[in-house]
Amino acid sequence: MKMRNLLFSVLFLGFFANSQTFNQDYANVANLVSQSNINTYLQEFEGLGVKTTGSTANNNAYNWLKNKYLSFGYSESQITKDDFTYSGKTTSNLIVTKTGTKYPNTYVIICGHYDTITGTGTNDNGSGVSVILEVARLLKNVSTEYSIKFINFSGEEQGLLGSAHYVSNVVNATSPKMSIRLVLNIDEVGGVKGKTNDTVTCERDESNSPSSNNSASNTFTQQLMNCVTLYSTLKTNLSYAYASDYMPFQANGEIITGLFEYNETQYAHTVNDTYVNLDPVYIYNIAKATTGAVQHFAIANQTLDVCTPKEIAMSFRFYPNPAKDYLQLEFLNSKTQHFNFTITTLDGKILSKTENQTRIDISNLPKGIYLGTFKIEDQQITKKIIVE
């Protein structure tokens, strides 16, 4: 996304037009955002290198994203790939669909690009990618009335190529045309290291072509601002939408809104757009706000089950066993988020330790017998793992 001039925007302190009330169920889910996960997403994204559209690193990033969604428990059937070409090279949008209970054919889209230019793009847009991943993880088992699509676009830096392709070849090619309730775009929300990053810019449609979506966009953006202050500690700044992946949707007549950092980095599109120059805690707070907002927009209607750590630990299981490439973890309360799973040798040597992951890669383990320990709060249970 290009830099914006904030002089003409208006700063809101969070109590503006609060048409929504606080929802404790939404807050319970938003409060499960993991700072550790955010840090890991950012660092792994950075480690993938310069993800120029169609490059090897770009395609590796696609596979990294897909594996993340699989580890959260999404199935292969929920993940679709939208291919297109740039300069003779193939690149792909990644779409994860979570079906709603009441309006399965109407979608809330939360999106952002994963391609980068010049540098690793840890802020632009590893920050947005990290937020989308964490929201997808947390909402995996939260029932919503509207369907949700989590979309990671490629080709944004070359002119919104991926989102334009998706609108043309998927949204408009669906018969009847895909019904979209709202598009929430997240682009460059990393903030600036060393500054007080306590405000996020919320973007509304102010375009004249067409202008018919502007009123609805304003309404949803006000709701987004309210959600930010209800489910995070952040303040909000109202501004306008432009030059990112929601614009092909806007031109198509869809309703859009978006999030963008208030303190703008000077390192976008440079080799210095790295982890050390952004604010991971700011991204954590934006992930909390977004988790609350998406539940509001999609109308979450299922609360978290209440089970004791002992009940969850005792119901824990994994499969397949014997296993070869991966382990899938399951437990009674499928919405539980804060847990660890450790794989050790029989004499106690730690081989891997993961947090909040339900799909564990074991493809690098030699054949043999190991121990898998599931831990939640003060409860843990250990079972044998046979790798064949």
Summary of the structure (lengths in Angstrom):
residues: 388
radius of gyration: 20.8
end to end distance: 47.7
largest distance: 68.1
contacts: 1400
relative contact order: 0.16
helix: 30%
strand: 28%
